Amino acid sequence: MAVTASEGPAMRAVRDAYPQLEALDAKAERIVAAARELYTVRGYDETNVADIAEEAGVGVATVYRRFGTKHNLIRFAVAYEARRVLMIVVNAISKPEDPVASLCEGFSVLVREASAPKLLTRSLRNSSVAGEIRSELSDPTMIAGGRELLARAIEAWQAAGSLPAYDAAVVSELLSRLLMSLVANPEGVLPVRDAADAYAFARRHVAVLLFPAS
C-alpha cells in the first residue's frame, strides 16, 4: 500500500516495518485483507481459498498464483494484523512532548485492541495454526518492526530533551517484545481489564523502562 502525503514519519515507520506487505500490489493486498477478515470471523479451519477469493473479489486461481495455499497466507495475515494494531497505537500517541503520557496512552489502546473479540490472534488461538501464530509474532522481523517504530519515538523525545540519553534500541526491544506478547495472548493476571486499568498499569510498570538506571 502506498504512503499518502498526509502520513507523518511515525505512520511511515509502521509501513516501513512490514516490507512484505508494502511489496504487495492492490490485488494481493485485497487477498490478504480478505484472509485476515475471514480467519478472524469464521476461523482458519472453517475458511477455504474459494471463500477468500470471493471476499477479495478475485478468482481462486489468482489466490493460488499469488500465495500458493491458504496456509501460506497466515504470515501475511498476521503481519497485516500487527501493522493494523500498531497504526492504531501510533494514532493514539498524541503527546509528543510528554513521553510517559504518550506511552501509557499507546499501551492502553494496545490492550483494548488485544482484548477485542475480532482480533485475529484471539480467533486463531485454538486453531490448527495456533503454534504458527505464536511463532510469527515472536519472529525477529516482527520484533524488529516494533523496535524500529518505538526507537524513532524515543530518539525524538531524547532530541527534545524529554528523555535522557541512552541506547533507544535496547529499551525499544523490551517494549516491542512486551507489546507483541500481548497481541499474541492478552490473557493473564496483569490488571489491565479496561483502558483506565491499562493506563494506570503502564504508568506504574511500563513507563519506568523509559528511564533506565545509568
N, C-alpha and C positions, 0 to 999 in steps of 0.2 A: 504494500500500500504506500502511495507516495505521501511525503510530508507536505502539509499545507503551509502556506505563508503565515497563517495565524498561530502556528505552533511555536512555543518557546523552546529554549535549549533543553529543559528537563524532559519535555514530551519527545523531542527528537532523540534524546538519550535513551528513552524507553524503546523507541523504534529501532535504534541502532543496536540495542542489546539483543535483538532477536533477528539476526540476518537471515535465518532460514525462512522467516515469514516475509521479510522485506523483499526476498528474491522471488516471491510468488507473483504471478500476474493476476489480474482481476478474476479470471475464471477459477484459477486454482485457489485463490483466497475464498471465493464463494463456497467451494467444496469443503475447505477446512472449517469455515464458519458453520456450514450445514452439519458437518460431522460433530462439531462441538455441541451444537444445539440438540441434535438428536441423541447423542450419547448422554447428555445431561437429562433430557426429558424422558426418554424411553429406556435408556441403559445401553451399554455397549453390546451385550449379548442379544438384545432384542432388536438391534438395528442392523440392516444389511446394506450392501452397496447400492442396491436399487433405491432404497429409502433416501440415502444420502444424495444420489444423483437427482432424484425428484425434488428434494428440498433445495438443492443448489441450482436447479433449472438447467441441468446438463444431461447428456446421455451417460448411460452406465459405462460404455466403452471409454468415455473421457476420464472418468474417475480411475479406472484401471490403468489407463495410459499415463495419467499424471502421478498416481500414487501406488499403483500395483495392487494393493489389497486394503481392505478395511483396517487391518491390523497396522499397516504402515502409517495410517492417518493419526494414530494415537499420539505420537511425539509432536506432530504439528498441532493437534487439538489441545494438548497440554500447554505447549508454548503459547498458543493463542489465548488460552485462559490466563496464564501467568501474566502475559502482556496486558490483557484487559484489566486485571486487578491492579497492576502497577500503574496503569494510566489513571484509574480512579483515585489511587493514593496520591499521585502527583497532583491531580486537580484539587485534592483536599488540602494540600500544603499551601497555605495562603499567607504565612507569616515569615517571609524570608529573613526578617530582622530578628526573629526570635526562634532559634533552632530547637529549643526544648518544646515550646508550644507546637511548633510545626511538626516535629517528630511524633509527639503524642497524638496530634490530630490525625496524622497519617496512619499511626498504629491503630487507632480506634476505628478508622474507616476500613482498614485491612481486616480487623476482627469481624466487623459487620459483614463484609463480603465473604470471609471464610466460613461464616455461620449460615450463609444464605442457603435455602433449600435447593436452589438451582445451580449451585457451584458444581462444576464438572467433577472435581476430585471427590466431592462428597457423594455424587451419584455413582461413581465408578469404584468406590472404596471396597465394595463387596463383589465386584465383578471378576471375571476371569483374567482381567488385565490389571488388577489392583497392584500387584507387585511391580509392574512396569510403570505405573503412575508414580509410585514412590521413587522408583529409580530415575525417572525423567526429572522429577522435581529436585532430586539431590544431585543431578548431573552437573559437572563443573561448568558447563555452558550456562545453565540456569542460574547457578550461584553467581557466576561472573557477571551476568546481566544485571542482577540486583545490586551487586557490589559496585559496578561502574556507575549506576544511577545514584546510589547513596554517596559514593565518593565525590561525585560532582557537587552534590548539595553541601557536603561537609566542607569541601575546599572553598566553596563560595562563602560559607559562613566564616571560615578561617580568614579569608581575604578581607571580609568586612569587619574583622576583629571581634566577632560574636563568639568564636571558639578559639581555644589555644592551639598552638602549632603541634601537630603530631602526625603520624602516618595515617592518613584518611583511609587507605586501602584496608588496613587491619581492622579498624572499627567497622567499616562498611561490610567486610566479610562476615563479621559476627552478626551484624544486623540482618544481612541478606539471608544467612542460614536460619536465623530465628523466624523471619517472615515467611520463607519458603516452607518451613516445617509447619507453620500454622495453616498455610494453604493446603498442604498435603494432608494434615489431620488436625483440625481445630479442637477435637475432643480432649479433655484432660481436667486437671484440677486448678488451672490458672483462673483467678477470679475475674473473668472477662465476659460476663454474661450479656452485657449490653455496651453501648458506646461509652456511657459515663464510667462504667467499671473499667473498660479498656483504657480510657484516657488516664484515669487515676493510677492504674497498674503501670502504664507506660511512664508516667511521671515519676513513680516511685522506683521502678526496677529497670526500665529500658533507657530512659534519658541519661542515666549515670554513665552509660557507655560513651556518651559524647564528651565526657570529661575524664579520660583515663589518668590514673596516677602517674606522675613522672618518675 
